[in-house]
């Protein structure tokens, strides 16, 4: 008997949004860079854990491609959120 894990897409999306908002808040309140890096690394770890069932099915070059594209996308989202926070902080 195989037990399938139920995927909670709404909860996962809201958690990922919270990580982006955390990076935005780091930029808005001019937090140290290490705190922003902590938010980004936490987001990468969360993404890896929530996509684990899919990632375990991939092998070799496919796995490396998906991981690379996922990490690049997440880092660019975090950097963009941080930058928007910095810009919003200067405007306010």
N, C-alpha and C positions, 0 to 999 in steps of 0.2 A: 504494500500500500504506500503510495506516494502522497505526501501531504504538500499541497501547493500553498505557497505564501501569497496572501492577498496583497495586491499593490494598491496603496492609498495615494492616488495621483493628486487629489486636492491637498491633502496634508503635506505631501512632498513639495508641491508647488509653493505652498505658503511658507514652509520652512526655508526653501531656497530664496524666496522673496525677503524673508527676515535677514538672511545673510547679506543680500544686496543692500538692504536698508542699514545694516550695521556698518558696511563699508561707506555708505553715504554719510552716516552720522560721524564716522571717523574723520571724513573730509570736512564736514560742516563745522565740527567743534575743534578742528586742527589737532587731532589726536596724534600721538607718536606713530611713526611708520611701523614699528614692531607690532603695534596693536592692530593695524590694518592688515599686516601680513598674517597675524594670528587668525583674523576673520577669513582671509583667503584660504589659508591652509585648512581651517576647519570646514570650509565649504567644499574643498577638494576631497577631504576625508568623508564628508557626508555623502557627496555624489558617488564616491566609490562604493560605499556601503549600500546605498539604496539601489544601485545598478548592479550589484554583485551577482544576482541570479542570471542576468543577461551577459555580463562580462565573463562569467565562468564558462559559458558555452562557446566563446570565441577562442580561436587558436592563432598563434603566430602573428603574422603581419596584420591580420584583421583586428586582433586584440590591440596591437600597438597603434594602429591607425585610429581606432575608436577612442582609446585612452588619450592619445595626443590631441585629437580634435576636441575632446571633452575638456581636457585641462586648459587648452588655449582659449576655448570659449568661456570657461568659468573665470579664468584670470582676466580676460578682457572685460567681462561684465563687472568684476570687482574693481578693476582699475577705472572703468568708466563711472561707476557709482562713486568711487572716492573722488574722482576729478569733478563730477557734478556737485558733490558736497563742498569741495574747495571753492568752486565758482559761486555756489549759493551763499557760502559763508562770507565771501567778499562783497556780494551784492547787499546782503542784509547788514 
